[in-house]
């Protein structure tokens, strides 16, 4: 059980660093240029990717609910495991909403101008 907990914590903390370095350079250049249209598109794409990841984790949680015997950690900890998987899905959903909010902010800046 501890191994899974540490694995999920590791994934949650390393996710922001998993973005390729060139993407960070690209986003920085868009910010410096004030290209709100491309920034909006970037954040909408990011929100779409985060939504897909959240859905995958949610499907995994549903799988363990339907087939708890597939979890090798024991019957007492399968419920805790499902909670952890759902927490990861929720983290991805929160990040998705943040990306959508950023896209909306950049969309409003397109109309207003710099």
Secondary structure, DSSP 8 states (H G I E B T S, - for coil): -HHHHHHHHHHHHHGGGGS-HHHHHHHHHHHHHT-HHHHHHHHHHHHHHHHHHHHHHHHHHHHHHH-GGG-TT-HHHHHHHHHHHHHHHHHHHHHHHHHHHHHHHHHHHHHH--
